[in-house]
Amino acid sequence: MKMIRAIVRPEKVEEIVNSLEKEGFNALTKINVFGRGKQKGIQIGQTRYDELPKVLLMLVVDDVDCENVISTIQKNARTGGFGDGKIFVTEVEKAYTIRTGKEGV
């Protein structure tokens, strides 16, 4: 299993989530976050914004589905500009459903 964490622009979240749902990936967690990338924020006129609003999407998927989820997120999150976000993928050793105690995704 893999955990996919995608930090994306807030205005792209609905498009990303709808596309993931169409691909059969319904279970995810959304968290509103603030952060900055390599550009250290943005400057508009004389105002500097050090941290920008983003959304963190978290999904745990089977290994065989990982590349499909990544490409779906990339395709729907990309604007071509700075600040489109990042995707992080890590290994998940185990997962349990609290209600049933069942192991697995």
CYANA upper distance limits for C-alpha pairs under 8 A (distance plus 0.5 A):
  1 MET  CA     60 VAL  CA      7.19
  1 MET  CA     61 VAL  CA      6.12
  1 MET  CA     62 ASP  CA      5.00
  1 MET  CA     63 ASP  CA      5.55
  1 MET  CA     91 GLU  CA      6.70
  1 MET  CA     92 VAL  CA      5.78
  1 MET  CA     93 GLU  CA      7.61
  1 MET  CA     94 LYS  CA      8.41
  1 MET  CA    105 VAL  CA      8.31
  2 LYS  CA     60 VAL  CA      6.03
  2 LYS  CA     61 VAL  CA      5.97
  2 LYS  CA     62 ASP  CA      6.77
  2 LYS  CA     63 ASP  CA      6.45
  2 LYS  CA     66 CYS  CA      7.34
  2 LYS  CA     89 VAL  CA      6.97
  2 LYS  CA     90 THR  CA      6.10
  2 LYS  CA     91 GLU  CA      5.21
  2 LYS  CA     92 VAL  CA      5.79
  3 MET  CA     58 MET  CA      7.46
  3 MET  CA     59 LEU  CA      6.17
  3 MET  CA     60 VAL  CA      4.88
  3 MET  CA     61 VAL  CA      7.07
  3 MET  CA     89 VAL  CA      6.14
  3 MET  CA     90 THR  CA      5.73
  3 MET  CA     91 GLU  CA      6.71
  3 MET  CA     92 VAL  CA      6.64
  4 ILE  CA     57 LEU  CA      8.34
  4 ILE  CA     58 MET  CA      6.16
  4 ILE  CA     59 LEU  CA      5.73
  4 ILE  CA     60 VAL  CA      6.72
  4 ILE  CA     61 VAL  CA      8.27
  4 ILE  CA     66 CYS  CA      8.36
  4 ILE  CA     70 ILE  CA      8.38
  4 ILE  CA     87 ILE  CA      7.36
  4 ILE  CA     88 PHE  CA      6.24
  4 ILE  CA     89 VAL  CA      5.17
  4 ILE  CA     90 THR  CA      7.20
  5 ARG  CA     56 LEU  CA      7.10
  5 ARG  CA     57 LEU  CA      6.10
  5 ARG  CA     58 MET  CA      5.10
  5 ARG  CA     59 LEU  CA      7.19
  5 ARG  CA     87 ILE  CA      6.12
  5 ARG  CA     88 PHE  CA      5.57
  5 ARG  CA     89 VAL  CA      6.95
  6 ALA  CA     55 VAL  CA      8.46
  6 ALA  CA     56 LEU  CA      6.09
  6 ALA  CA     57 LEU  CA      5.58
  6 ALA  CA     58 MET  CA      7.06
  6 ALA  CA     73 ILE  CA      8.31
  6 ALA  CA     85 GLY  CA      7.66
  6 ALA  CA     86 LYS  CA      6.21
  6 ALA  CA     87 ILE  CA      4.79
  6 ALA  CA     88 PHE  CA      6.82
  7 ILE  CA     54 LYS  CA      6.88
  7 ILE  CA     55 VAL  CA      6.10
  7 ILE  CA     56 LEU  CA      5.00
  7 ILE  CA     57 LEU  CA      6.91
  7 ILE  CA     85 GLY  CA      5.58
  7 ILE  CA     86 LYS  CA      5.81
  7 ILE  CA     87 ILE  CA      6.91
  8 VAL  CA     12 LYS  CA      7.53
  8 VAL  CA     13 VAL  CA      7.60
  8 VAL  CA     54 LYS  CA      6.10
  8 VAL  CA     55 VAL  CA      5.89
  8 VAL  CA     56 LEU  CA      7.01
  8 VAL  CA     57 LEU  CA      8.26
  8 VAL  CA     77 ALA  CA      7.06
  8 VAL  CA     83 GLY  CA      8.43
  8 VAL  CA     84 ASP  CA      6.47
  8 VAL  CA     85 GLY  CA      5.18
  8 VAL  CA     86 LYS  CA      7.44
  9 ARG  CA     13 VAL  CA      7.34
  9 ARG  CA     53 PRO  CA      7.91
  9 ARG  CA     54 LYS  CA      5.57
  9 ARG  CA     55 VAL  CA      6.80
  9 ARG  CA     77 ALA  CA      7.78
  9 ARG  CA     83 GLY  CA      7.84
  9 ARG  CA     84 ASP  CA      6.62
  9 ARG  CA     85 GLY  CA      7.31
 10 PRO  CA     53 PRO  CA      7.53
 10 PRO  CA     54 LYS  CA      5.89
 10 PRO  CA     55 VAL  CA      6.08
 12 LYS  CA     16 ILE  CA      6.72
 12 LYS  CA     76 ASN  CA      7.61
 12 LYS  CA     77 ALA  CA      6.18
 13 VAL  CA     17 VAL  CA      6.50
 13 VAL  CA     55 VAL  CA      7.83
 13 VAL  CA     77 ALA  CA      8.15
 14 GLU  CA     18 ASN  CA      6.51
 15 GLU  CA     19 SER  CA      6.68
 15 GLU  CA     76 ASN  CA      6.82
 15 GLU  CA     77 ALA  CA      8.36
 16 ILE  CA     20 LEU  CA      6.67
 16 ILE  CA     72 THR  CA      7.85
 16 ILE  CA     73 ILE  CA      6.34
 16 ILE  CA     76 ASN  CA      5.82
 16 ILE  CA     77 ALA  CA      6.98
 17 VAL  CA     21 GLU  CA      6.60
 18 ASN  CA     22 LYS  CA      6.78
 19 SER  CA     23 GLU  CA      6.91
 19 SER  CA     72 THR  CA      7.33
 19 SER  CA     76 ASN  CA      8.03
 20 LEU  CA     24 GLY  CA      6.93
 20 LEU  CA     25 PHE  CA      5.69
 20 LEU  CA     26 ASN  CA      7.39
 20 LEU  CA     69 VAL  CA      7.53
 20 LEU  CA     72 THR  CA      7.14
 20 LEU  CA     73 ILE  CA      8.07
 21 GLU  CA     25 PHE  CA      5.47
 21 GLU  CA     26 ASN  CA      5.56
 27 ALA  CA     59 LEU  CA      7.23
 28 LEU  CA     57 LEU  CA      7.22
 28 LEU  CA     58 MET  CA      6.06
 28 LEU  CA     59 LEU  CA      5.31
 28 LEU  CA     60 VAL  CA      8.15
 29 THR  CA     56 LEU  CA      8.39
 29 THR  CA     57 LEU  CA      6.12
 29 THR  CA     58 MET  CA      5.54
 29 THR  CA     59 LEU  CA      7.16
 30 LYS  CA     55 VAL  CA      7.08
 30 LYS  CA     56 LEU  CA      6.18
 30 LYS  CA     57 LEU  CA      5.26
 30 LYS  CA     58 MET  CA      7.11
 31 ILE  CA     55 VAL  CA      6.11
 31 ILE  CA     56 LEU  CA      5.55
 31 ILE  CA     57 LEU  CA      7.11
 32 ASN  CA     53 PRO  CA      7.76
 32 ASN  CA     54 LYS  CA      6.65
 32 ASN  CA     55 VAL  CA      5.11
 32 ASN  CA     56 LEU  CA      6.82
 33 VAL  CA     53 PRO  CA      6.45
 33 VAL  CA     54 LYS  CA      5.75
 33 VAL  CA     55 VAL  CA      6.07
 33 VAL  CA     56 LEU  CA      7.09
 34 PHE  CA     51 GLU  CA      6.28
 34 PHE  CA     52 LEU  CA      5.80
 34 PHE  CA     53 PRO  CA      5.01
 34 PHE  CA     54 LYS  CA      6.08
 34 PHE  CA     55 VAL  CA      8.44
 35 GLY  CA     50 ASP  CA      8.36
 35 GLY  CA     51 GLU  CA      5.19
 35 GLY  CA     52 LEU  CA      5.94
 35 GLY  CA     53 PRO  CA      7.20
 35 GLY  CA     54 LYS  CA      7.53
 36 ARG  CA     40 LYS  CA      5.88
 36 ARG  CA     41 GLY  CA      5.77
 36 ARG  CA     50 ASP  CA      7.19
 36 ARG  CA     51 GLU  CA      5.60
 36 ARG  CA     52 LEU  CA      6.68
 37 GLY  CA     41 GLY  CA      7.29
 37 GLY  CA     83 GLY  CA      7.54
 39 GLN  CA     82 PHE  CA      8.50
 40 LYS  CA     50 ASP  CA      6.52
 40 LYS  CA     51 GLU  CA      8.09
 41 GLY  CA     48 ARG  CA      7.80
 41 GLY  CA     49 TYR  CA      5.92
 41 GLY  CA     50 ASP  CA      4.83
 41 GLY  CA     51 GLU  CA      6.06
 41 GLY  CA     52 LEU  CA      7.16
 42 ILE  CA     48 ARG  CA      6.41
 42 ILE  CA     49 TYR  CA      5.84
 42 ILE  CA     50 ASP  CA      7.14
 43 GLN  CA     47 THR  CA      6.19
 43 GLN  CA     48 ARG  CA      4.79
 43 GLN  CA     49 TYR  CA      6.59
 44 ILE  CA     48 ARG  CA      6.86
 44 ILE  CA     49 TYR  CA      8.46
 60 VAL  CA     92 VAL  CA      8.31
 60 VAL  CA    105 VAL  CA      7.38
 61 VAL  CA     65 ASP  CA      6.68
 61 VAL  CA     66 CYS  CA      6.82
 61 VAL  CA    105 VAL  CA      7.34
 62 ASP  CA     66 CYS  CA      7.15
 62 ASP  CA    105 VAL  CA      7.96
 65 ASP  CA     69 VAL  CA      6.81
 66 CYS  CA     70 ILE  CA      6.74
 67 GLU  CA     71 SER  CA      6.59
 68 ASN  CA     72 THR  CA      6.62
 69 VAL  CA     73 ILE  CA      6.68
 70 ILE  CA     74 GLN  CA      6.61
 70 ILE  CA     87 ILE  CA      8.08
 71 SER  CA     75 LYS  CA      6.44
 72 THR  CA     76 ASN  CA      6.76
 73 ILE  CA     77 ALA  CA      6.27
 74 GLN  CA     78 ARG  CA      6.30
 77 ALA  CA     84 ASP  CA      7.03
 77 ALA  CA     85 GLY  CA      8.36
 78 ARG  CA     84 ASP  CA      6.34
 79 THR  CA     84 ASP  CA      6.92
 80 GLY  CA     84 ASP  CA      7.65
 94 LYS  CA    103 GLU  CA      7.57
 94 LYS  CA    104 GLY  CA      7.15
 95 ALA  CA    103 GLU  CA      6.13
 95 ALA  CA    104 GLY  CA      5.58
 95 ALA  CA    105 VAL  CA      6.69
 96 TYR  CA    101 GLY  CA      6.38
 96 TYR  CA    102 LYS  CA      6.01
 96 TYR  CA    103 GLU  CA      4.90
 96 TYR  CA    104 GLY  CA      6.37
 96 TYR  CA    105 VAL  CA      7.86
 97 THR  CA    101 GLY  CA      5.70
 97 THR  CA    102 LYS  CA      5.85
 97 THR  CA    103 GLU  CA      7.01
 97 THR  CA    104 GLY  CA      8.11
 97 THR  CA    105 VAL  CA      8.44
 98 ILE  CA    102 LYS  CA      8.10
